[in-house]
Every structure is written in structure tokens, then in C-alpha cells.
Amino acid sequence: MAGPQCCENPPALSSSSGHGSVLELGGLKTYVSGSSNSKHAILLISDVHGYEAPNLRKLADKVAAGGYYVVVPDFLYGDPYNPENKEKPIQVWIQSHGTDKGFEDAKQVIAALKDKGISPIGAAGFCWGGKVVVELAKSGTIQAAVLLHPSFVSVDDIKEVKAPIAILGAEIDQLSPPELVKQFEEILSSKPEVDRFVKIYAGVSHGWTVRYNVEDKKVVQSAEEAHQDMLDWFTKHVK
């Protein structure tokens, strides 16, 4: 269930943030960064605040610098969660922005990438996006998955994962608390055919990898550590 932590530290959205550009991919407006000549793609799936979050686009540019074609689609169709809209609290907003639709849309984006001759493909999901990525990992659609402080992901989901998966959790997280992340790790450890990396970052809260305060050096350092762990995972399984 979406909770208050999904809504904390909302980003100041900006359609012009990032070094990349916005084009249509798989029927969705998509922020893209990196060379389309790259044969390796990374799909980043946002949290409830959407694809115009500056920290997310900054991360997309960082991943692209590693030689990937990075795509950040607008799975929320121009309607990211707005904490100032009192008529549409998170519990109401989520009803019209289901992760099941995100999963179907993500498959279309991946198909469009493959049509361009781009493969293998890795995917990383933040909060809301984590559930979409775990569905991709269950379906065998991607070559590597990273879940960063995921929401809605269940023990049953993890049991069905087929792709190599990294789970990056926060110590302070009501949606994927450390106890649940450790359960995920136990399940994965019983699946030797699935490579895994599980880590809980001390002293940080749900959402920290993309909704960090740029003035808080400690949190920025932890976010950058998680970003590097994500990149290392993709280097291992996508390149």
C-alpha cells in the first residue's frame, strides 16, 4: 500500500531538467539520454512523482555516461502525484495509476528498444517503479533488475523472479522495511539459478536515492553509493 513515505520530500519537477531529450518511445513520452547507437539499454521507472524529477534525470545522465542508452518513460501520462492536490490524496491517485498498467506499458517500451536493435536491457525501479520492474523480472523480459526502496513488492513476487536482481533498501522504510528485505534475500538465496545482491543502507529513508536533499552531504553520499551499486549490477549483467 502507498503510504506517507511515498509523498515525503517531493521533487520540484522540471520538464527541461537533464542533458537528454524527450521523444516518443513505445507510445509514451520518454526522457532519453546517451547514444542510440549503444546496444545496451537501461530502463528507469520512476516513483509516483514521475519522469520530470531532476534527480532522476541526473541519474539517467550518469548511467548514460557509462555507455548505455537510458530511457525514462512517462508511465504516469502527465499526471504525477501532486501532494498539493487535496482532492486526490495518494490513496485515490494510485487507483488510476496501477503498476499493472505500468508493466504493460514497460513491455511496449522494451519491444520498441528491441525493434531498434538495442539489447540486452536492464531495468531499475524506484518505489512505485520497483513493482513494475519486479514484474519484468518475473516475466523474463529483461536481463537484469534493480529495485530501489520498492513499494508493493511481495514475497510471492520474489519467489517468481527469473532475472538477476539487486534489491537496495532503506533502514527507515515502512513500505519495504529491513525485515521484509531480509525475507526477500532468504528467498533469493534458495534460488541459486538467480544471481542476487541485497543491501540495506543505514540511516536513510524510503525514497532516498532520488528524493535526497542536495544540501545534505551524508544522504547525497548514501544515494551515490546506491547509484554505484546499481551501475555495478548493470555492468555485471547487461554489458
N, C-alpha and C positions, 0 to 999 in steps of 0.2 A: 504493500500500500504506500502511496506517496504521502509524505509527511512534511512537517515544518522544515526539516533539514534540506529538503529539495528547494526550498524557497529562500534560504539564507544567502546573504552576500550576492544579490542578483547583479549580473554584469550590466554595464551601460552599453547596450547594443549599438553597433555601428555598421552600416552597410558598406562603408568604404575601408574598413579595417583590413589589414593584411596586405601582403605583396602580390597575392594571386589575383584571380579574376572570377567573375560569376558567369556561368554558362548553363545550358540545359543538358542534363545527362539522365538517361532513363526516365524522362518525363518530369524531372524535378529540377528546380533551380539549384545549382550546386557551386559552392566555392571550390575552385581548383588551384593547386599550387604545384610547381615542379614541371618537368618536361613531359609532354605527352608521348615523347619518343621512348620514355622509360618503359621497360617491360614488367616492372614491379609496381603494384598499386597498393595504397593503404586507404581504406575507407574509415573515416572518423565519424562517429554517430553521437550527436550532441546530447546534453541533458535537456530538461524542459525549457531552458532559456534559448535554445535554438542555435542556428549556424552563424549568426552575426555576432556572437560573443567574441570580443577582441582576443582574449587569452586563448580561446580555442583556435582561432585563425593563426595566431602567433605560433601555436604548437604545430599546426598544419604546415606552416612555412618551415619550421625547424625539421620536421620529418622529411619534407620535400628536399631539404638540403642534403639529406642522406642518400639521395639518388632515386627517390620514389615519386611516382605521380600520385598526389594526395587529393582525395575528393571528400568534401564535407557537404552532403546534400541537405536541402531544407525539408526534412521529413515532417515538419510541423506546418507546412503550407502557409508560411507567412503569418502564423498565429502562435508565436511562442507564449509560454506562460507569462503573464504580467501581474506581479504581486500587487500592483496598484489598482487593478480591476476587481473591486469588491464584489461585483455581480458574478464573477467567475473564479471562485476560490479553486485551489489546486484539485480538490476532490471532484468538482464539476468539470474543470478544464480537461482532466485526464480521461473523462468519459468519451470525449470526442477526439482524443489523441492516443489511441491504443497502440501498444507495442506490437500487436499482431499486424496492424496496418503497416507499421514501420518495417516489420520483417518482410512483408510482401513487396514493399517499395524498394527495400535494400536488394532483394533478389533481382529486381529490374535494373538497378544501378550496376550491379555486378555483371549482369548479362550485357549491358551496354559497354562496360570496360572490356569484356572478353571479345565483343564484336570489333573492338579497336585493336585486338591482338595483344591486350595487356593482361598478363597472368604470369606468375601467381599473384594472389590478392590476400592481404591481411586486413583485419578489421579491429578497431578499438572503440569501445562504447563507454560513455560516461553516464552514470546514474541511469536515467531512462534508457539511454542508448545501450547500456550494459545488457539489458534483457533482449534487445534486438540482436546484439552480437552473439549471445549465447544460443539464440535460435539458429543463427547462421552456422555456428559451430556444431550444433546438433544435426544439421541437415547436410553437412559435408560440402557446403557451398564455398567455404574459404579455407585457406591453407594455414592460417594462424589467427588466434583470437586473444584480445586483451580486454579484461573487464576492469574498469577503474571505478571504485566505490559504486558498484551496481545497485539498482533497485529492481524489485520484483523477481529476482532470480531465486529459484528454489533448489532444494536438494535433488528433487527429481530431474530438474533441468541438467544439473551437473552429471548425473548418472548417465545421461544420453549424449554427452559431448563426444565428438569424434575428432575434432581438430586440436592440435597443440594449443594449450590455453594458459594464459597468465592472469592471475587474479590479484589486483592491487587494492588492498583495503585500508580503511582508516581506523585508528584506535577508537575514535569517538564517532560512532555511526549507529543510528537507530534502525536504518534500513538494511544494512548488511553488517551487523555487529561482529566483532572478532570471533565470538563463539560460532557464528554461522559460517564465517570464512574458514575457520578451522575444520568445520564439518565438510565443507567443500574439499579441503585439502585431503581429508581422510578418504573421501570417496575417490578422488583422483589417484591417490596412492594405491588404490586397489585396482586401478586400470593401467597396467604397465605399458599398454599399447598407445596411451595418450601422454605425450610429454607435457609437463606442467611446471609452473613457477607460481608460488603463492607467498605473498608478503604483506604484513600489516605494518603500517607506518605509524610510529609513535607520535603522540601529541597533536595529531591533526584530525580534522572533522570531515564528515561526508562532503564531497564536492571540492575538496582542497586542490585537486590537480588542475582545475580550470576556473575555479572561483576564488582564487587566492588574492589577498591584498598585496599589491606590488610593493607596498612600503614595509611589509613585514618580512624581514630577511630570513627568519627561521622557516616560515611557511613557504616562501619562494624556494628556498634551498630544498625543502622536502618535496615540493612539486617537481622541481627539476630532477631530483633523484628518481621520482616515479617516471618522469618522461624518459629518462635514460634507460631505466629498466624496460620500459615499453619498446624503445628503439632496439635494445639488445635482443629482445624476444623476436622482433621482426627480422633483424639481421640473421638470427639463427634459423628462422623457419620460412622466411619469404624470399630472401636473397640467395 
